[in-house]
Amino acid sequence: MKKLLFAITLFVNIPLLAQDYKKLGDAKAAEGDFTGAAAMYEMGMEKDEECALKYFKLIYDKKIVAEFSDQLYQLILPLALKWSAEAQFYLGYMYYEGYGVPKNMDEALFWLQKSAEQGFQQAIDLQSKTNPNSSANTNPVIVAQKNPTRTLQGVKLLHIKGGTFNMGSLTSEPERLQDESQHKVTLSDFYISEYAITNEQYCRFLNATGVPSNGKANVEGYGSQTLISSGKWGVQYSGGQWQPQTGYANHPVIYVSWYGAKAFCDWAGGRLPTEAEWEYACRAGTTTPFNTGNNLTTSEANYNGNYPYNGNAVGVYLGHTQPVGSYASNAWGLYDMHGNVWEWCSDWYGSFGTAAVTNPQGANTGSYRVLRGGSWYGSAQYCRSAGRNIDTPDNSDYYFGFRMASSL
């Protein structure tokens, strides 16, 4: 079998239309040159789903060994999320069998599930073949790992199984605030990043997209906005590029506005979590004020220990962010859901109400966006699982950060 090595630079070196690549690919396929046909289809897939489908089907039918670059994958990812069930099946099959890419069950289960959800029979058949005694919804291809992951632009996200939980706090919870009305929420499965986005990861985005030294860029749907500001413990612009402050590469990014958080997620092919998703992920099945129980100590999270929860013992105050993952994770493997930095959510701020809801998206409009989790600067009270904070989407501070989510 021939090996394909398709350089991404061909996209700019051969400025043809997608339909031209499709015609060239068809011609080569008719001649029996399947390797050449795959090369042509690949060069058109960024702009045309039919080219992608022809490419994947050729890999599937002829078992051609191709090298499908991560750079190409990141280019087509936003498009692939909208592809037909058939195209998503073939993409998943590539990862399932290791054709064109190393075997990767995380990617395989993601694309096969997307296809199966649209009712594509071959995706369902592949699941049944893997385990004939399982239904499409419980097949090992879908639940291949206890906590499957996926990676977007180098950011690892964990799969969170959906369910129903009590969002907000009981009126009896010490130090609760008035906007935390408890109500039942049902959520679908989703992914959320294991850690808050770091300075290093955010600089990679800024440099890849050419954000200038003033930190301004166009944000889809919102025009030109300030994404981020330079500052201690955060990022800086030096020598024509963005870089983390010395010694803070693995600290959570700070001084980032809601617009800056959204822009990063758009670039990476993800999104901000909803407020409901954030609290559900933070709680990890718990119903107590914190996912650690009825108290949160400064050995469990980074907050201002001079202000402990509910009369508990005073702790330490470190006075700035700590590297992500410095404290133990919650039961679902997520780190720093309490403290370190407040994390932007997608929602406009609004009152909860008490009625049961499914996959809530927050208020339809507003002046403030929601932040969750508390920070290194604040008290334990604000680190509670139900604790809410708000700010205008253009504001940023040295305790504002975020993590990324992704739908199935």
C-alpha positions as CSV (number, residue, x, y, z in Angstrom):
1,M,0.0,0.0,0.0
2,K,1.3,3.4,-0.9
3,K,1.6,6.0,1.8
4,L,0.1,9.5,1.2
5,L,1.8,12.5,2.7
6,F,-0.2,15.6,1.9
7,A,1.3,18.9,2.9
8,I,-1.2,21.4,4.1
9,T,0.7,24.1,2.1
10,L,-0.9,22.7,-1.1
11,F,-4.0,24.5,-0.1
12,V,-2.3,27.8,-0.9
13,N,0.2,26.6,-3.6
14,I,-2.6,25.3,-5.9
15,P,-5.3,28.0,-5.8
16,L,-8.1,25.9,-7.4
17,L,-11.7,25.8,-6.5
18,A,-13.1,22.8,-4.6
19,Q,-15.0,21.7,-7.7
20,D,-11.8,21.6,-9.6
21,Y,-10.2,19.3,-7.0
22,K,-13.3,17.2,-7.2
23,K,-13.0,16.8,-10.9
24,L,-9.3,16.1,-10.8
25,G,-9.9,13.5,-8.1
26,D,-12.7,11.9,-10.0
27,A,-10.5,11.7,-13.1
28,K,-7.7,10.0,-11.2
29,A,-10.1,7.6,-9.6
30,A,-11.4,6.6,-13.0
31,E,-7.8,5.9,-14.1
32,G,-7.3,3.7,-11.0
33,D,-4.9,6.2,-9.4
34,F,-6.6,6.1,-6.0
35,T,-3.6,7.6,-4.2
36,G,-3.7,10.6,-6.5
37,A,-7.5,10.9,-6.3
38,A,-7.3,11.0,-2.5
39,A,-4.7,13.8,-2.7
40,M,-7.0,15.9,-4.9
41,Y,-10.0,15.3,-2.7
42,E,-8.0,16.2,0.4
43,M,-7.0,19.5,-1.1
44,G,-10.7,20.4,-1.6
45,M,-12.2,19.1,1.6
46,E,-11.5,22.3,3.5
47,K,-14.1,24.1,1.3
48,D,-16.4,21.3,0.2
49,E,-18.1,18.5,2.1
50,E,-18.4,16.4,-1.0
51,C,-14.6,16.4,-1.4
52,A,-14.3,15.3,2.2
53,L,-16.9,12.5,1.7
54,K,-15.1,11.2,-1.4
55,Y,-11.8,11.3,0.4
56,F,-13.0,9.4,3.4
57,K,-14.9,6.9,1.3
58,L,-11.8,6.2,-0.8
59,I,-9.7,5.6,2.3
60,Y,-12.5,3.3,3.6
61,D,-13.1,1.4,0.4
62,K,-9.5,1.1,-0.9
63,K,-7.8,0.9,2.5
64,I,-5.2,3.5,1.4
65,V,-2.8,4.5,4.2
66,A,-2.8,8.2,4.3
67,E,-1.3,10.8,6.7
68,F,-4.0,13.0,7.9
69,S,-2.2,15.9,9.6
70,D,-3.4,17.5,12.8
71,Q,-3.2,20.9,11.1
72,L,-5.6,19.8,8.4
73,Y,-8.0,18.3,11.1
74,Q,-8.1,21.6,12.9
75,L,-8.9,23.4,9.7
76,I,-11.8,21.2,8.8
77,L,-13.1,20.6,12.4
78,P,-15.6,23.5,12.4
79,L,-17.0,22.2,9.1
80,A,-17.0,18.6,10.1
81,L,-19.3,19.4,13.0
82,K,-21.9,20.3,10.4
83,W,-21.2,17.5,7.9
84,S,-23.7,14.8,7.0
85,A,-24.0,11.6,9.1
86,E,-22.2,9.7,6.3
87,A,-19.2,12.0,6.2
88,Q,-18.9,11.9,10.0
89,F,-19.1,8.1,10.0
90,Y,-16.2,7.9,7.5
91,L,-14.1,10.3,9.6
92,G,-14.8,8.3,12.7
93,Y,-14.0,5.1,10.9
94,M,-10.5,6.5,9.9
95,Y,-9.8,7.0,13.6
96,Y,-11.4,3.6,14.6
97,E,-9.2,1.6,12.1
98,G,-6.2,3.9,12.0
99,Y,-6.5,4.8,8.3
100,G,-4.9,8.1,7.7
101,V,-4.4,8.8,11.4
102,P,-3.2,6.8,14.4
103,K,-6.0,4.9,16.1
104,N,-7.8,7.2,18.5
105,M,-10.9,5.9,20.2
106,D,-11.6,9.3,21.6
107,E,-12.0,10.8,18.1
108,A,-13.6,7.6,16.8
109,L,-16.3,7.6,19.5
110,F,-17.0,11.3,19.0
111,W,-17.6,11.1,15.2
112,L,-19.3,7.7,15.3
113,Q,-21.7,9.0,17.9
114,K,-22.4,12.2,15.9
115,S,-23.2,10.0,12.9
116,A,-25.3,7.5,14.9
117,E,-27.3,10.3,16.4
118,Q,-28.4,11.2,12.9
119,G,-29.4,7.6,12.3
120,F,-26.7,6.6,9.9
121,Q,-27.0,2.8,9.8
122,Q,-23.3,2.0,9.2
123,A,-22.3,3.8,12.4
124,I,-25.0,1.8,14.3
125,D,-23.8,-1.4,12.6
126,L,-20.2,-0.8,13.6
127,Q,-21.3,-0.3,17.2
128,S,-23.3,-3.5,17.1
129,K,-20.4,-5.4,15.5
130,T,-18.2,-4.3,18.4
131,N,-20.6,-5.7,20.9
132,P,-23.7,-7.5,19.5
133,N,-25.3,-7.6,22.9
134,S,-25.3,-3.8,23.2
135,S,-27.7,-1.2,21.9
136,A,-26.4,1.8,19.9
137,N,-26.6,3.9,23.0
138,T,-24.5,1.7,25.2
139,N,-22.0,0.2,22.7
140,P,-18.3,0.2,23.7
141,V,-17.5,2.4,20.7
142,I,-19.5,5.1,22.4
143,V,-18.5,4.4,26.0
144,A,-15.0,3.1,25.2
145,Q,-13.5,4.7,28.3
146,K,-14.8,5.4,31.8
147,N,-14.2,9.1,31.2
148,P,-13.5,9.5,27.4
149,T,-11.7,12.6,26.3
150,R,-11.2,14.7,23.2
151,T,-8.6,17.3,22.4
152,L,-9.3,20.7,20.7
153,Q,-6.2,22.8,19.8
154,G,-4.2,21.0,22.5
155,V,-6.8,21.4,25.2
156,K,-8.0,18.2,26.8
157,L,-11.7,17.9,27.5
158,L,-13.4,15.3,29.5
159,H,-16.8,13.7,28.7
160,I,-19.5,14.5,31.2
161,K,-22.5,12.2,31.2
162,G,-25.7,14.2,31.3
163,G,-28.4,13.9,34.0
164,T,-30.7,15.7,36.3
165,F,-29.5,17.7,39.4
166,N,-30.6,20.4,41.8
167,M,-29.0,23.6,40.6
168,G,-28.6,26.5,43.1
169,S,-28.7,26.2,46.8
170,L,-31.1,25.5,49.6
171,T,-32.3,28.4,51.7
172,S,-30.6,26.7,54.7
173,E,-27.1,26.7,53.1
174,P,-24.8,29.0,55.1
175,E,-23.7,32.1,53.3
176,R,-25.8,31.6,50.3
177,L,-26.9,34.5,48.1
178,Q,-30.4,35.5,47.0
179,D,-30.0,34.7,43.3
180,E,-29.4,30.9,43.9
181,S,-33.0,29.6,43.8
182,Q,-32.7,25.8,43.7
183,H,-34.4,24.1,40.8
184,K,-34.1,20.9,38.8
185,V,-32.0,21.0,35.7
186,T,-31.6,18.2,33.1
187,L,-28.6,18.3,30.9
188,S,-27.4,16.4,27.8
189,D,-23.9,14.9,27.6
190,F,-21.1,17.4,27.0
191,Y,-17.4,17.8,27.2
192,I,-15.5,20.3,29.4
193,S,-11.8,21.0,29.7
194,E,-10.0,19.2,32.5
195,Y,-8.2,22.5,33.5
196,A,-8.8,26.2,33.0
197,I,-7.2,27.5,29.9
198,T,-3.6,28.5,30.6
199,N,-1.5,31.5,29.6
200,E,0.5,29.3,27.3
201,Q,-2.6,27.9,25.5
202,Y,-4.1,31.4,25.2
203,C,-0.8,32.8,23.7
204,R,-0.9,30.1,21.1
205,F,-4.3,31.3,20.0
206,L,-3.3,35.0,20.1
207,N,-0.2,34.3,17.9
208,A,-2.0,31.9,15.6
209,T,-4.7,34.5,14.8
210,G,-2.4,37.5,14.7
211,V,-4.0,39.5,17.5
212,P,-2.0,42.8,17.8
213,S,-0.4,44.2,20.9
214,N,-3.6,46.1,22.0
215,G,-5.3,42.7,22.4
216,K,-8.2,43.6,20.1
217,A,-9.8,41.4,17.4
218,N,-13.1,40.8,15.7
219,V,-15.3,38.4,17.7
220,E,-18.0,36.6,15.7
221,G,-21.3,38.4,16.2
222,Y,-19.8,41.2,18.3
223,G,-17.3,43.1,16.1
224,S,-14.0,44.5,17.3
225,Q,-13.4,43.8,21.0
226,T,-10.6,43.7,23.5
227,L,-9.8,40.1,24.2
228,I,-7.1,40.4,26.8
229,S,-4.8,42.8,28.5
230,S,-1.2,42.3,29.5
231,G,-0.5,42.0,33.2
232,K,1.4,40.3,36.0
233,W,0.9,36.6,36.3
234,G,-0.7,36.7,32.8
235,V,0.5,37.3,29.3
236,Q,2.6,40.0,27.6
237,Y,3.3,41.2,24.1
238,S,7.1,41.3,23.4
239,G,9.2,41.0,20.3
240,G,6.2,40.9,18.0
241,Q,4.4,38.0,19.7
242,W,2.4,37.1,22.8
243,Q,4.0,35.1,25.5
244,P,3.3,34.1,29.1
245,Q,4.9,36.1,31.9
246,T,8.0,34.3,33.0
247,G,7.2,31.4,35.3
248,Y,3.4,31.6,34.6
249,A,3.0,29.5,31.4
250,N,0.9,26.9,33.2
251,H,-1.1,29.3,35.3
252,P,-4.7,30.0,34.3
253,V,-5.0,32.9,31.8
254,I,-6.2,36.1,33.4
255,Y,-7.1,39.6,32.3
256,V,-9.3,37.9,29.7
257,S,-12.8,39.4,28.8
258,W,-15.8,37.3,28.0
259,Y,-15.2,38.2,24.4
260,G,-11.7,36.9,24.7
261,A,-12.9,33.6,26.2
262,K,-15.5,33.2,23.4
263,A,-13.0,34.0,20.7
264,F,-10.6,31.3,22.0
265,C,-13.4,28.7,22.1
266,D,-14.5,29.7,18.6
267,W,-11.0,29.3,17.2
268,A,-10.5,25.9,18.9
269,G,-13.8,24.5,17.7
270,G,-15.4,24.5,21.2
271,R,-17.6,26.9,23.2
272,L,-18.0,28.3,26.7
273,P,-19.9,26.1,29.1
274,T,-23.4,27.2,30.1
275,E,-23.8,28.1,33.7
276,A,-25.8,25.0,34.3
277,E,-23.1,22.8,32.7
278,W,-20.5,24.5,34.8
279,E,-22.3,23.9,38.1
280,Y,-23.2,20.3,37.2
281,A,-19.5,19.6,36.3
282,C,-18.3,21.3,39.5
283,R,-20.6,19.4,41.8
284,A,-19.7,16.0,40.2
285,G,-22.7,14.4,41.9
286,T,-22.4,16.2,45.2
287,T,-25.2,18.2,46.9
288,T,-23.0,19.9,49.5
289,P,-21.8,23.6,49.4
290,F,-18.5,22.4,47.8
291,N,-17.6,19.2,45.9
292,T,-15.3,18.6,48.9
293,G,-18.2,18.5,51.3
294,N,-19.4,21.1,53.8
295,N,-16.2,23.0,53.9
296,L,-13.3,24.0,51.6
297,T,-9.8,24.4,53.1
298,T,-6.9,26.1,51.5
299,S,-5.2,22.8,51.1
300,E,-8.1,21.9,48.7
301,A,-8.3,25.2,46.7
302,N,-6.6,28.5,46.1
303,Y,-8.7,31.3,47.8
304,N,-8.2,33.9,50.4
305,G,-7.8,31.8,53.5
306,N,-8.3,34.8,55.7
307,Y,-12.0,34.5,54.9
308,P,-13.0,30.8,55.6
309,Y,-16.4,29.3,55.2
310,N,-19.1,29.3,57.9
311,G,-16.8,30.0,60.8
312,N,-14.2,27.3,60.0
313,A,-10.5,27.7,60.6
314,V,-8.5,30.4,58.9
315,G,-6.2,29.2,56.1
316,V,-3.4,30.6,54.0
317,Y,-3.6,33.4,51.5
318,L,-1.2,32.9,48.6
319,G,-2.0,36.2,46.9
320,H,-2.0,35.2,43.3
321,T,-2.9,32.3,40.9
322,Q,-1.4,28.9,41.1
323,P,-0.5,26.5,38.3
324,V,-3.6,24.6,37.0
325,G,-3.9,21.2,38.7
326,S,-2.1,22.2,41.9
327,Y,-5.0,20.8,44.0
328,A,-6.9,17.5,43.8
329,S,-9.5,17.1,41.2
330,N,-13.2,16.5,41.9
331,A,-14.8,13.1,41.5
332,W,-15.1,13.6,37.7
333,G,-11.5,14.4,37.2
334,L,-11.9,18.2,36.8
335,Y,-9.4,20.5,38.5
336,D,-9.7,23.9,40.2
337,M,-13.5,24.1,39.9
338,H,-13.2,25.9,43.3
339,G,-11.0,29.0,43.5
340,N,-7.9,30.1,41.5
341,V,-9.9,32.1,38.9
342,W,-13.5,33.0,38.3
343,E,-14.5,31.3,35.0
344,W,-16.7,32.9,32.3
345,C,-19.8,31.0,31.3
346,S,-21.8,31.6,28.1
347,D,-25.0,32.9,29.8
348,W,-26.4,36.3,30.2
349,Y,-27.1,36.8,33.8
350,G,-30.7,36.4,34.9
351,S,-32.8,35.0,37.8
352,F,-33.3,31.2,38.0
353,G,-36.9,30.7,39.0
354,T,-38.0,27.4,40.5
355,A,-39.4,25.5,37.5
356,A,-37.6,22.4,36.2
357,V,-35.7,23.1,32.9
358,T,-33.7,21.2,30.3
359,N,-30.4,22.4,28.9
360,P,-31.0,26.0,30.0
361,Q,-29.0,28.7,28.1
362,G,-29.5,31.6,30.5
363,A,-31.4,34.9,29.9
364,N,-32.1,35.9,26.3
365,T,-30.3,39.2,26.7
366,G,-28.7,41.3,29.4
367,S,-25.9,43.6,30.4
368,Y,-23.8,41.1,32.4
369,R,-22.3,37.7,31.7
370,V,-21.9,35.0,34.4
371,L,-18.7,33.9,36.1
372,R,-18.4,30.8,38.4
373,G,-16.0,29.2,40.8
374,G,-14.5,32.0,43.0
375,S,-10.8,33.0,42.9
376,W,-7.5,33.3,44.7
377,Y,-8.5,36.8,45.7
378,G,-12.0,36.1,47.3
379,S,-13.4,34.3,50.2
380,A,-14.5,30.7,50.5
381,Q,-18.2,31.8,50.3
382,Y,-17.8,32.7,46.6
383,C,-16.1,29.4,45.8
384,R,-19.3,27.4,46.6
385,S,-20.7,25.2,43.8
386,A,-23.8,27.4,43.6
387,G,-21.9,30.7,43.9
388,R,-22.5,33.2,41.1
389,N,-20.7,36.3,39.9
390,I,-21.4,38.7,37.1
391,D,-19.6,41.4,35.0
392,T,-19.9,43.1,31.7
393,P,-18.5,41.1,28.8
394,D,-15.9,43.7,28.0
395,N,-14.4,43.7,31.5
396,S,-11.3,41.7,32.5
397,D,-9.4,41.4,35.7
398,Y,-6.5,39.5,37.3
399,Y,-8.9,36.9,38.6
400,F,-11.0,36.3,35.5
401,G,-10.3,33.2,33.4
402,F,-12.3,30.4,31.7
403,R,-12.4,26.8,30.6
404,M,-13.8,25.4,27.3
405,A,-16.7,23.1,26.6
406,S,-17.9,21.1,23.6
407,S,-21.2,19.6,22.6
408,L,-21.4,15.9,21.5
